[in-house]
Amino acid sequence: MSLGSSQARELAARESGGIHVLLLWHPDGNALTVSVEDTRAGDRFRLAVAPDRALDAFYHPFAYAAQRLREPTINVKEEEHVPHQAPKQ
């Protein structure tokens, strides 16, 4: 799913101290994102969020982004390789 291909609809917006936060719905994929832009530093990022976490991510995008970085990830190729174990006798 490419979030850039759909016409996003703004569900909520806020601004404070040069930080702009948008909650966007992408109808083509029925996906939600939170977009953050720091106009002072020129930094920006976007997070895909689950519907039940959307408002939490909207109001606390930096904490949500940091939490997502701490979540464990699974390398599928490593998970596919299971060492062979000799049968117990």
VEXRO-867300 format. One record per residue: chain; residue in one letter; residue number from 1; x, y, z of N, C-alpha, C in turn. Coordinates in steps of 0.02 Angstrom, whole numbers. Each point is the difference from the previous one (the first is absolute). Example, Ala and Ser with C-alpha at 12.3 -4.5 7.8 and 13.67 -1.06 7.14 Angstrom:
+-----+------+-----+--------+--------+--------+--------+--------+--------+--------+--------+--------+
| mol | type | seq |   n.px |   n.py |   n.pz |  ca.px |  ca.py |  ca.pz |   c.px |   c.py |   c.pz |
+-----+------+-----+--------+--------+--------+--------+--------+--------+--------+--------+--------+
|   A |    a |   1 |    660 |   -284 |    390 |    -45 |     59 |      0 |     45 |     60 |      0 |
|   A |    s |   2 |    -18 |     53 |    -36 |     42 |     59 |      3 |    -39 |     55 |     37 |
+-----+------+-----+--------+--------+--------+--------+--------+--------+--------+--------+--------+
***
This chain:
+-----+------+-----+--------+--------+--------+--------+--------+--------+--------+--------+--------+
| mol | type | seq |   n.px |   n.py |   n.pz |  ca.px |  ca.py |  ca.pz |   c.px |   c.py |   c.pz |
+-----+------+-----+--------+--------+--------+--------+--------+--------+--------+--------+--------+
|   A |    m |   1 |     42 |    -59 |      0 |    -42 |     59 |      0 |     44 |     61 |      0 |
|   A |    s |   2 |    -11 |     46 |    -46 |     36 |     62 |     -3 |    -43 |     56 |     27 |
|   A |    l |   3 |     22 |     28 |     56 |    -41 |     52 |     31 |      1 |     64 |    -40 |
|   A |    g |   4 |     50 |      9 |    -43 |      4 |     60 |    -40 |    -47 |      0 |    -59 |
|   A |    s |   5 |    -28 |    -57 |    -19 |    -42 |     -5 |    -59 |    -71 |     22 |     11 |
|   A |    s |   6 |    -24 |     -1 |     62 |    -69 |     18 |     13 |     -5 |     73 |     18 |
|   A |    q |   7 |    -59 |     28 |    -10 |    -14 |     68 |     21 |    -16 |     -1 |     74 |
|   A |    a |   8 |     49 |     20 |     41 |     -9 |     -2 |     73 |    -51 |     53 |     22 |
|   A |    r |   9 |    -37 |    -18 |     52 |    -49 |     47 |     29 |     22 |     17 |     71 |
|   A |    e |  10 |      3 |     64 |     14 |     21 |     24 |     65 |    -56 |    -10 |     51 |
|   A |    l |  11 |     14 |    -38 |     53 |    -49 |    -11 |     52 |     10 |     47 |     59 |
|   A |    a |  12 |     63 |     19 |     13 |     15 |     45 |     55 |     67 |     34 |    -14 |
|   A |    a |  13 |      7 |     60 |     27 |     63 |     37 |     -8 |     12 |     41 |     63 |
|   A |    r |  14 |     65 |      9 |     16 |     19 |     44 |     55 |     69 |     27 |    -13 |
|   A |    e |  15 |     15 |     56 |     32 |     65 |     32 |     -8 |     20 |     31 |     66 |
|   A |    s |  16 |     63 |     -7 |     18 |     26 |     31 |     61 |     75 |      7 |     -7 |
|   A |    g |  17 |     25 |     61 |      9 |     72 |     12 |     -1 |     34 |    -21 |    -64 |
|   A |    g |  18 |    -32 |      7 |    -56 |     29 |    -20 |    -64 |     -6 |    -73 |    -17 |
|   A |    i |  19 |    -34 |    -39 |     43 |    -11 |    -71 |    -13 |    -72 |     -8 |    -26 |
|   A |    h |  20 |     -6 |    -24 |    -61 |    -66 |    -12 |    -30 |    -14 |    -75 |     -1 |
|   A |    v |  21 |    -58 |    -19 |     25 |    -19 |    -71 |      3 |    -67 |     -9 |    -36 |
|   A |    l |  22 |     -3 |    -49 |    -44 |    -61 |    -15 |    -37 |    -18 |    -73 |     10 |
|   A |    l |  23 |    -64 |    -13 |      9 |    -26 |    -68 |     -1 |    -35 |     -8 |    -67 |
|   A |    l |  24 |     24 |    -47 |    -41 |    -25 |     -8 |    -68 |    -30 |    -69 |    -11 |
|   A |    w |  25 |    -54 |     -2 |    -38 |    -31 |    -63 |    -21 |     12 |     -8 |    -74 |
|   A |    h |  26 |     23 |    -59 |    -21 |     13 |    -16 |    -70 |    -54 |    -50 |    -22 |
|   A |    p |  27 |    -53 |     24 |    -33 |    -57 |    -44 |    -15 |     16 |    -58 |    -47 |
|   A |    d |  28 |     49 |      8 |    -45 |     16 |    -55 |    -46 |     20 |    -63 |     37 |
|   A |    g |  29 |     37 |      8 |     54 |     22 |    -58 |     39 |    -31 |     -4 |     68 |
|   A |    n |  30 |    -47 |     46 |     13 |    -32 |      6 |     66 |     53 |      1 |     55 |
|   A |    a |  31 |     51 |     43 |    -10 |     56 |      4 |     47 |      2 |     69 |     32 |
|   A |    l |  32 |     27 |      2 |     61 |      9 |     62 |     37 |     74 |     14 |      9 |
|   A |    t |  33 |     19 |     63 |     -6 |     68 |     21 |     14 |     -1 |     64 |     41 |
|   A |    v |  34 |     55 |      9 |     37 |     12 |     63 |     35 |     61 |     30 |    -33 |
|   A |    s |  35 |     -7 |     61 |    -23 |     54 |     36 |    -33 |     24 |     56 |     46 |
|   A |    v |  36 |     66 |      4 |     10 |     29 |     50 |     45 |     52 |     40 |    -39 |
|   A |    e |  37 |     -4 |     66 |      6 |     50 |     43 |    -31 |     23 |     53 |     49 |
|   A |    d |  38 |     66 |      5 |      9 |     30 |     52 |     41 |     25 |     53 |    -48 |
|   A |    t |  39 |    -37 |     55 |     -6 |     17 |     52 |    -48 |     64 |     37 |     18 |
|   A |    r |  40 |     18 |      0 |     64 |     61 |     34 |     21 |     62 |    -39 |    -20 |
|   A |    a |  41 |     -2 |    -65 |     10 |     58 |    -42 |    -16 |     -2 |    -28 |    -71 |
|   A |    g |  42 |    -59 |      2 |    -31 |     -8 |    -28 |    -67 |     -6 |    -76 |     -1 |
|   A |    d |  43 |    -13 |    -30 |     57 |     -9 |    -72 |      5 |    -73 |    -19 |     -7 |
|   A |    r |  44 |    -11 |    -61 |    -24 |    -68 |    -26 |     -5 |      2 |    -76 |     -1 |
|   A |    f |  45 |    -55 |    -30 |     23 |     -7 |    -72 |     -4 |    -74 |    -18 |     -1 |
|   A |    r |  46 |    -14 |    -61 |    -21 |    -68 |    -25 |     -3 |     -2 |    -69 |     31 |
|   A |    l |  47 |    -52 |    -13 |     38 |    -10 |    -65 |     33 |    -65 |    -31 |    -23 |
|   A |    a |  48 |      2 |    -63 |    -19 |    -62 |    -37 |    -11 |    -25 |    -21 |     69 |
|   A |    v |  49 |    -64 |     10 |     13 |    -27 |    -15 |     66 |    -63 |    -42 |     -6 |
|   A |    a |  50 |    -10 |    -42 |     51 |    -61 |    -41 |      4 |    -58 |     45 |     21 |
|   A |    p |  51 |    -61 |    -14 |    -23 |    -57 |     42 |     17 |    -10 |     10 |     75 |
|   A |    d |  52 |     13 |    -51 |     40 |    -11 |      7 |     71 |     56 |     39 |     36 |
|   A |    r |  53 |     54 |     17 |    -36 |     55 |     39 |     28 |      7 |     68 |    -33 |
|   A |    a |  54 |    -44 |     16 |    -47 |      9 |     60 |    -41 |      0 |     65 |     41 |
|   A |    l |  55 |    -47 |      8 |     46 |     -2 |     62 |     39 |     59 |      4 |     48 |
|   A |    d |  56 |     20 |    -55 |     28 |     58 |     -1 |     44 |     62 |     21 |    -39 |
|   A |    a |  57 |      9 |    -27 |    -60 |     57 |     17 |    -42 |     -4 |     73 |    -23 |
|   A |    f |  58 |    -60 |     25 |    -12 |     -9 |     69 |    -21 |     21 |     49 |     55 |
|   A |    y |  59 |    -20 |    -15 |     62 |     16 |     45 |     56 |     70 |     -9 |     27 |
|   A |    h |  60 |     31 |    -58 |    -12 |     67 |    -15 |     26 |     43 |    -33 |    -54 |
|   A |    p |  61 |     10 |     34 |    -57 |     35 |    -33 |    -56 |     72 |    -19 |     15 |
|   A |    f |  62 |     36 |     41 |     38 |     70 |    -15 |     14 |      7 |    -61 |     47 |
|   A |    a |  63 |    -43 |     -4 |     49 |      0 |    -57 |     45 |    -20 |    -63 |    -38 |
|   A |    y |  64 |    -49 |      5 |    -44 |    -23 |    -57 |    -39 |     55 |    -23 |    -46 |
|   A |    a |  65 |     35 |     47 |    -32 |     55 |    -18 |    -46 |     56 |    -35 |     39 |
|   A |    a |  66 |     17 |     25 |     59 |     52 |    -30 |     41 |    -20 |    -70 |     22 |
|   A |    q |  67 |    -63 |     -9 |     18 |    -25 |    -65 |     20 |      5 |    -49 |    -57 |
|   A |    r |  68 |    -17 |     22 |    -60 |      3 |    -44 |    -58 |     72 |    -22 |    -14 |
|   A |    l |  69 |     48 |     44 |     13 |     70 |    -18 |    -11 |     24 |    -53 |     49 |
|   A |    r |  70 |    -30 |     -1 |     59 |     20 |    -48 |     52 |    -33 |    -68 |     -9 |
|   A |    e |  71 |    -53 |     -5 |    -40 |    -35 |    -63 |     -9 |     45 |    -50 |    -36 |
|   A |    p |  72 |     -1 |    -62 |     22 |     43 |    -50 |    -34 |    -24 |    -12 |    -71 |
|   A |    t |  73 |     48 |    -13 |    -42 |    -15 |    -17 |    -70 |     22 |    -71 |    -13 |
|   A |    i |  74 |    -32 |    -31 |    -48 |     16 |    -69 |    -18 |     28 |      0 |    -71 |
|   A |    n |  75 |     58 |    -27 |     -8 |     28 |    -10 |    -66 |    -27 |    -65 |    -26 |
|   A |    v |  76 |    -43 |      4 |    -49 |    -35 |    -60 |    -25 |     49 |    -52 |    -25 |
|   A |    k |  77 |     53 |     20 |    -33 |     48 |    -48 |    -26 |     32 |    -39 |     57 |
|   A |    e |  78 |     15 |     33 |     55 |     29 |    -36 |     57 |    -52 |    -47 |     31 |
|   A |    e |  79 |    -62 |     20 |      2 |    -53 |    -42 |     29 |    -13 |    -61 |    -44 |
|   A |    e |  80 |     10 |      7 |    -65 |    -13 |    -57 |    -45 |     52 |    -54 |     10 |
|   A |    h |  81 |     61 |     18 |     19 |     53 |    -48 |      8 |     -2 |    -26 |     72 |
|   A |    v |  82 |    -21 |    -62 |      7 |     -1 |    -33 |     66 |     52 |    -55 |     -2 |
|   A |    p |  83 |     50 |      4 |     44 |     52 |    -52 |     -2 |    -30 |    -69 |     10 |
|   A |    h |  84 |     27 |    -47 |    -34 |    -23 |    -69 |      5 |     21 |    -29 |     67 |
|   A |    q |  85 |    -45 |    -32 |     33 |     16 |    -33 |     63 |     -7 |    -74 |    -10 |
|   A |    a |  86 |     50 |    -36 |     26 |     -2 |    -73 |     -6 |    -57 |    -27 |     42 |
|   A |    p |  87 |    -35 |    -50 |    -25 |    -55 |    -29 |     39 |     26 |    -30 |     65 |
|   A |    k |  88 |    -41 |      6 |     52 |     18 |    -29 |     64 |     -9 |    -75 |     -3 |
|   A |    q |  89 |     47 |    -36 |     30 |     -4 |    -73 |     -1 |    -10 |    -27 |     69 |
+-----+------+-----+--------+--------+--------+--------+--------+--------+--------+--------+--------+
***
